[in-house]
């Protein structure tokens, strides 16, 4: 019986070695699959970014075309040129809106620090305190899709010279 005992661990070691080799092979395959997935995900993300950039640039091509036409006709009457530039501006605003960043008209609304950047505060008898009385630079987008906040002038209410509350 003592002769059989040394053989039993040898058989077990052979089974363990086979099982270990099998697990190591599966581990290496899983690592290779993970690396291939990472490379594929990186390529896909780069392709998506490239496609989106091309789509966005294509949205602006008509605006550029119309600006070039305006430059070509710069010798025309100033009113005609001004009308053309306004039309191109309107076209650019439409592109921004289609891309999810509509221009915000905030005059008369209450100041909101998440959407506005106050550049001045002025006394205004006609506007309650905290009301936007002038937009110096418009904002585009809203909520989490805000491209930039509007720069605004805010009412301080009436002056403290006796004309106020």
VENMO-V801334 format. One record per residue. RES is the residue in one small letter. PHI is phi in whole degrees, -180 to 180 (NA if undefined). BURIAL is + if it has 16 or more other C-alpha atoms within 10 Angstrom, else -. D_CENTER is the distance of its C-alpha to the mean C-alpha in whole Angstrom. Layout:
# VENMO-V801334
[[RES;PHI;BURIAL;D_CENTER] [RES;PHI;BURIAL;D_CENTER]]
This chain:
# VENMO-V801334
[[x;NA;-;78] [x;-65;-;77] [x;-72;-;76] [x;-80;-;73] [x;-62;-;71] [x;-63;-;70] [x;-74;-;69] [x;-61;-;67] [x;-63;-;64] [x;-64;-;64] [x;-67;-;63] [x;-63;-;61] [x;-61;-;59] [x;-64;-;59] [x;-68;-;57] [x;-67;-;55] [x;-64;-;54] [x;-65;-;53] [x;-63;-;51] [x;-64;-;49] [x;-63;-;49] [x;-65;-;48] [x;-65;-;45] [x;-65;-;44] [x;-63;-;44] [x;-63;-;41] [x;-63;-;39] [x;-64;-;39] [x;-65;-;38] [x;-64;-;35] [x;-63;-;34] [x;-65;-;34] [x;-62;-;32] [x;-63;-;30] [x;-64;-;29] [x;-64;-;29] [x;-62;-;26] [x;-59;-;24] [x;-63;-;25] [x;-65;-;24] [x;-64;-;21] [x;-64;-;20] [x;-61;-;21] [x;-63;-;19] [x;-64;-;16] [x;-64;-;16] [x;-65;-;17] [x;-62;-;14] [x;-61;-;12] [x;-64;-;15] [x;-63;-;15] [x;-67;-;12] [x;-62;-;12] [x;-65;-;15] [x;-63;-;14] [x;-65;-;12] [x;-62;-;15] [x;-63;-;17] [x;-62;+;16] [x;-88;-;17] [x;-57;-;20] [x;-61;-;22] [x;-65;+;21] [x;-62;-;22] [x;-57;-;25] [x;-70;+;26] [x;-65;+;26] [x;-63;-;28] [x;-63;-;31] [x;-63;+;30] [x;-65;-;31] [x;-60;-;34] [x;-100;-;36] [x;-62;-;35] [x;-78;-;39] [x;-70;-;39] [x;-59;-;40] [x;-58;-;37] [x;-65;-;37] [x;-66;-;36] [x;-63;+;33] [x;-62;-;32] [x;-62;-;32] [x;-65;+;30] [x;-65;+;27] [x;-62;-;27] [x;-64;-;26] [x;-67;+;24] [x;-59;-;22] [x;-62;-;22] [x;-65;+;21] [x;-64;+;18] [x;-64;+;17] [x;-65;+;17] [x;-61;+;15] [x;-59;+;12] [x;-64;-;13] [x;-64;-;14] [x;-81;-;10] [x;99;-;9] [x;-129;+;9] [x;-68;+;13] [x;-71;+;15] [x;-100;+;17] [x;-102;-;21] [x;-106;+;21] [x;-61;+;25] [x;92;+;27] [x;-90;-;25] [x;-74;+;25] [x;-63;+;23] [x;-130;-;21] [x;-62;-;19] [x;-81;-;16] [x;-120;+;15] [x;-130;+;18] [x;-124;+;19] [x;-76;+;23] [x;-108;-;24] [x;-164;-;28] [x;-131;+;30] [x;-130;+;33] [x;-70;+;36] [x;-149;+;36] [x;-68;-;39] [x;-93;-;37] [x;-124;+;34] [x;-62;+;34] [x;-57;+;33] [x;87;+;29] [x;-90;+;28] [x;-77;+;26] [x;-104;+;29] [x;-156;+;27] [x;-106;+;23] [x;-91;-;23] [x;-149;-;19] [x;-66;+;17] [x;-97;+;14] [x;-131;+;12] [x;86;+;10] [x;-156;+;11] [x;61;-;12] [x;-75;-;9] [x;-98;-;7] [x;-81;+;8] [x;-77;+;7] [x;-158;+;10] [x;-78;+;13] [x;-79;+;17] [x;-93;+;20] [x;-135;+;23] [x;-106;+;26] [x;-113;+;28] [x;-75;+;31] [x;-95;+;33] [x;89;+;36] [x;-79;+;39] [x;-68;-;41] [x;-87;-;43] [x;-92;-;46] [x;104;-;48] [x;-88;-;46] [x;-92;-;43] [x;-68;-;44]]
